[in-house]
């Protein structure tokens, strides 16, 4: 597996893990760790999309990352 693919797999894997944790009621959407996981996962997917040159995927994941990051910052300020 090349490095670019590995970055994409890890980013998607992180988001999927936190999605499953949310769906199984282990973490709710207001949980700091849920937001941090989504921030890191989508950040890796932004990098992956840049490496691929995929503008739609860049836009999708930048928005996802920014909203998740906003929640992380709000949690840290509390």
N, C-alpha and C positions, 0 to 999 in steps of 0.2 A: 504494500500500500504506500503510495507516495505521500509526501508531507501535506500537500494541499487537501487531498482526500481525508487524511487523518484529522486535520483541523475541522473540516466539515462534519465528520462523523462524531467527533468529541462535542462540538457545539450542539448538534442536533440531539446527541445522547443526553447531554445535560438538561436541555429543555424537556425532552421526553420523560426523564426521571422525575423532574419537578411537576410535570403535568400529571403523571401517575400518582405521585404523592398527594396532589391536590384532589384528584378524582377519588382516591381511596380515603379521603378525609384525614390524612396524616398531617397535612399542612393546608391552611386556608389561604385565600388570595391576599390577605392582609399580613401574612407572616413575612418577617424580614428575610428568612432563608429562601423562601419561595421567590421573592423579588430579586435577591442576589443571584440565585441560580439562573433566573431568566435574563438578568443583565449580563452575566458571564457567557451563558450559552448563545444569546443573540449577538453579543460582541464578537465571539468567535465566528459566528455565521456571517457577520458583516465582513470580517477579514476574508473569509472563504469566498464570499460573493465578489469582493474586490479582486481577489486573485483570479477568479473566473471571468471577471468583467461583466457580471450579470446585474444590470441596472435595476430591474424589478426586484430581484432578491436583495440587493443593497438597500433599496427604499423600504421594503417590508421589514427588514431586520434592524435598520436604523431607528425606525419608528418604535418597534418592539423594545429595543434597547433603551431608548430615551424615556419611554413611559415606565419601564422597570427601574431605571436608574433614578428617576424622580421619586419613586416610592422608597428606594433604598436611602436616598438622601433625607427624605422626610422621616424615616424611621430612626436614622442616626441623630437627627436634631431633637428627638423626643427625650 
